[in-house]
Amino acid sequence: MVSEHLKCFTKNLPSTLNTGQPHRVFYLSDEIFAFDYPILITIAPVSTAILCIELASDRKTKTWKVHFEALDARQFTTKCLDSDWGNGLVQGYQAAYQEAVWSSDHFHEFRGLSQLCSRRLPKTGVGNSLY
Protein backbone atom coordinates (compact mmCIF):
# COMPACT_ATOMS: atom_id res chain seq x y z
CA MET A 1 0.00 0.00 0.00
CA VAL A 2 2.72 2.49 0.96
CA SER A 3 4.83 1.51 -2.04
CA GLU A 4 1.85 2.09 -4.35
CA HIS A 5 1.40 5.62 -3.00
CA LEU A 6 5.11 6.34 -3.32
CA LYS A 7 5.15 5.01 -6.88
CA CYS A 8 2.21 7.24 -7.80
CA PHE A 9 3.71 10.29 -6.09
CA THR A 10 7.22 9.93 -7.53
CA LYS A 11 5.97 9.31 -11.07
CA ASN A 12 5.30 13.05 -11.34
CA LEU A 13 8.61 14.21 -9.90
CA PRO A 14 11.51 15.22 -12.17
CA SER A 15 14.73 13.22 -11.90
CA THR A 16 16.78 16.43 -11.79
CA LEU A 17 16.41 19.17 -9.16
CA ASN A 18 15.24 22.48 -10.62
CA THR A 19 15.52 25.61 -8.50
CA GLY A 20 14.99 28.06 -11.36
CA GLN A 21 18.29 29.84 -10.71
CA PRO A 22 21.94 29.11 -11.53
CA HIS A 23 24.15 27.29 -9.02
CA ARG A 24 27.87 26.49 -9.11
CA VAL A 25 28.22 23.20 -7.26
CA PHE A 26 30.83 20.65 -6.25
CA TYR A 27 29.49 17.33 -7.60
CA LEU A 28 29.70 13.98 -5.86
CA SER A 29 28.60 11.21 -8.25
CA ASP A 30 28.33 7.45 -8.08
CA GLU A 31 26.36 4.44 -9.24
CA ILE A 32 24.08 2.27 -7.15
CA PHE A 33 22.24 -0.77 -8.43
CA ALA A 34 18.68 -2.08 -8.45
CA PHE A 35 18.19 -5.55 -9.90
CA ASP A 36 21.44 -5.28 -11.90
CA TYR A 37 20.44 -1.92 -13.39
CA PRO A 38 22.60 1.11 -12.60
CA ILE A 39 21.11 4.16 -10.94
CA LEU A 40 23.24 7.22 -11.65
CA ILE A 41 23.25 9.78 -8.86
CA THR A 42 24.84 13.18 -8.36
CA ILE A 43 24.57 15.04 -5.07
CA ALA A 44 25.83 18.29 -3.61
CA PRO A 45 27.89 17.04 -0.65
CA VAL A 46 27.55 20.19 1.47
CA SER A 47 23.74 20.23 1.46
CA THR A 48 23.34 16.51 0.57
CA ALA A 49 20.71 17.58 -1.98
CA ILE A 50 20.18 15.00 -4.69
CA LEU A 51 20.77 17.01 -7.86
CA CYS A 52 20.05 14.23 -10.34
CA ILE A 53 19.10 10.57 -9.97
CA GLU A 54 18.10 8.27 -12.79
CA LEU A 55 17.73 4.63 -13.68
CA ALA A 56 20.05 3.93 -16.61
CA SER A 57 20.54 1.10 -19.07
CA ASP A 58 24.34 1.20 -18.68
CA ARG A 59 27.24 3.10 -17.09
CA LYS A 60 29.00 4.14 -20.29
CA THR A 61 30.64 7.47 -21.08
CA LYS A 62 27.74 8.69 -23.23
CA THR A 63 25.18 7.85 -20.53
CA TRP A 64 27.10 9.79 -17.88
CA LYS A 65 27.64 12.71 -20.29
CA VAL A 66 23.86 12.94 -20.81
CA HIS A 67 23.42 12.80 -17.00
CA PHE A 68 25.73 15.79 -16.54
CA GLU A 69 24.11 17.65 -19.45
CA ALA A 70 20.75 17.28 -17.64
CA LEU A 71 22.32 19.15 -14.73
CA ASP A 72 23.47 21.90 -17.09
CA ALA A 73 19.94 22.20 -18.46
CA ARG A 74 18.74 22.84 -14.88
CA GLN A 75 21.31 25.64 -14.41
CA PHE A 76 23.84 23.68 -12.37
CA THR A 77 27.49 24.19 -13.25
CA THR A 78 30.32 22.18 -11.82
CA LYS A 79 33.19 23.33 -9.65
CA CYS A 80 34.67 19.84 -9.51
CA LEU A 81 33.65 16.18 -9.42
CA ASP A 82 34.61 13.75 -6.70
CA SER A 83 33.90 10.09 -7.48
CA ASP A 84 35.34 6.62 -7.74
CA TRP A 85 37.47 5.59 -10.73
CA GLY A 86 34.54 4.28 -12.81
CA ASN A 87 35.56 4.65 -16.47
CA GLY A 88 32.16 5.73 -17.78
CA LEU A 89 31.60 8.18 -14.95
CA VAL A 90 35.01 9.87 -15.20
CA GLN A 91 35.10 9.91 -19.00
CA GLY A 92 31.49 11.13 -19.18
CA TYR A 93 32.34 14.00 -16.84
CA GLN A 94 35.42 14.88 -18.87
CA ALA A 95 33.38 14.72 -22.10
CA ALA A 96 30.79 17.11 -20.66
CA TYR A 97 33.34 19.46 -19.07
CA GLN A 98 36.69 19.44 -20.86
CA GLU A 99 38.33 21.95 -18.50
CA ALA A 100 36.79 20.72 -15.24
CA VAL A 101 38.66 19.10 -12.37
CA TRP A 102 38.03 15.52 -11.23
CA SER A 103 39.37 13.91 -8.06
CA SER A 104 38.93 10.47 -6.61
CA ASP A 105 36.96 10.25 -3.40
CA HIS A 106 38.57 9.07 -0.18
CA PHE A 107 35.85 6.55 0.62
CA HIS A 108 36.64 4.37 -2.38
CA GLU A 109 40.41 4.90 -2.01
CA PHE A 110 40.46 3.84 1.65
CA ARG A 111 38.07 0.97 0.99
CA GLY A 112 40.49 -0.48 -1.56
CA LEU A 113 43.43 0.04 0.78
CA SER A 114 41.66 -1.63 3.70
CA GLN A 115 40.73 -4.62 1.53
CA LEU A 116 44.35 -4.98 0.44
CA CYS A 117 45.59 -4.76 4.04
CA SER A 118 42.99 -7.21 5.33
CA ARG A 119 44.25 -9.87 2.92
CA ARG A 120 47.83 -9.40 4.08
CA LEU A 121 47.33 -9.21 7.85
CA PRO A 122 47.04 -12.43 9.85
CA LYS A 123 43.51 -13.11 11.09
CA THR A 124 44.42 -14.11 14.62
CA GLY A 125 43.89 -12.73 18.11
CA VAL A 126 42.59 -9.19 18.48
CA GLY A 127 43.03 -8.47 14.75
CA ASN A 128 40.41 -11.11 13.98
CA SER A 129 37.68 -8.87 15.40
CA LEU A 130 38.35 -6.37 12.61
CA TYR A 131 37.08 -8.72 9.88
C-alpha positions in Angstrom: 0.0 0.0 0.0 2.7 2.5 1.0 4.8 1.5 -2.0 1.8 2.1 -4.4 1.4 5.6 -3.0 5.1 6.3 -3.3 5.1 5.0 -6.9 2.2 7.2 -7.8 3.7 10.3 -6.1 7.2 9.9 -7.5 6.0 9.3 -11.1 5.3 13.0 -11.3 8.6 14.2 -9.9 11.5 15.2 -12.2 14.7 13.2 -11.9 16.8 16.4 -11.8 16.4 19.2 -9.2 15.2 22.5 -10.6 15.5 25.6 -8.5 15.0 28.1 -11.4 18.3 29.8 -10.7 21.9 29.1 -11.5 24.1 27.3 -9.0 27.9 26.5 -9.1 28.2 23.2 -7.3 30.8 20.7 -6.2 29.5 17.3 -7.6 29.7 14.0 -5.9 28.6 11.2 -8.2 28.3 7.4 -8.1 26.4 4.4 -9.2 24.1 2.3 -7.1 22.2 -0.8 -8.4 18.7 -2.1 -8.4 18.2 -5.6 -9.9 21.4 -5.3 -11.9 20.4 -1.9 -13.4 22.6 1.1 -12.6 21.1 4.2 -10.9 23.2 7.2 -11.7 23.3 9.8 -8.9 24.8 13.2 -8.4 24.6 15.0 -5.1 25.8 18.3 -3.6 27.9 17.0 -0.6 27.5 20.2 1.5 23.7 20.2 1.5 23.3 16.5 0.6 20.7 17.6 -2.0 20.2 15.0 -4.7 20.8 17.0 -7.9 20.1 14.2 -10.3 19.1 10.6 -10.0 18.1 8.3 -12.8 17.7 4.6 -13.7 20.1 3.9 -16.6 20.5 1.1 -19.1 24.3 1.2 -18.7 27.2 3.1 -17.1 29.0 4.1 -20.3 30.6 7.5 -21.1 27.7 8.7 -23.2 25.2 7.8 -20.5 27.1 9.8 -17.9 27.6 12.7 -20.3 23.9 12.9 -20.8 23.4 12.8 -17.0 25.7 15.8 -16.5 24.1 17.7 -19.4 20.8 17.3 -17.6 22.3 19.2 -14.7 23.5 21.9 -17.1 19.9 22.2 -18.5 18.7 22.8 -14.9 21.3 25.6 -14.4 23.8 23.7 -12.4 27.5 24.2 -13.3 30.3 22.2 -11.8 33.2 23.3 -9.7 34.7 19.8 -9.5 33.6 16.2 -9.4 34.6 13.8 -6.7 33.9 10.1 -7.5 35.3 6.6 -7.7 37.5 5.6 -10.7 34.5 4.3 -12.8 35.6 4.6 -16.5 32.2 5.7 -17.8 31.6 8.2 -15.0 35.0 9.9 -15.2 35.1 9.9 -19.0 31.5 11.1 -19.2 32.3 14.0 -16.8 35.4 14.9 -18.9 33.4 14.7 -22.1 30.8 17.1 -20.7 33.3 19.5 -19.1 36.7 19.4 -20.9 38.3 22.0 -18.5 36.8 20.7 -15.2 38.7 19.1 -12.4 38.0 15.5 -11.2 39.4 13.9 -8.1 38.9 10.5 -6.6 37.0 10.2 -3.4 38.6 9.1 -0.2 35.9 6.5 0.6 36.6 4.4 -2.4 40.4 4.9 -2.0 40.5 3.8 1.7 38.1 1.0 1.0 40.5 -0.5 -1.6 43.4 0.0 0.8 41.7 -1.6 3.7 40.7 -4.6 1.5 44.4 -5.0 0.4 45.6 -4.8 4.0 43.0 -7.2 5.3 44.2 -9.9 2.9 47.8 -9.4 4.1 47.3 -9.2 7.8 47.0 -12.4 9.9 43.5 -13.1 11.1 44.4 -14.1 14.6 43.9 -12.7 18.1 42.6 -9.2 18.5 43.0 -8.5 14.8 40.4 -11.1 14.0 37.7 -8.9 15.4 38.4 -6.4 12.6 37.1 -8.7 9.9 
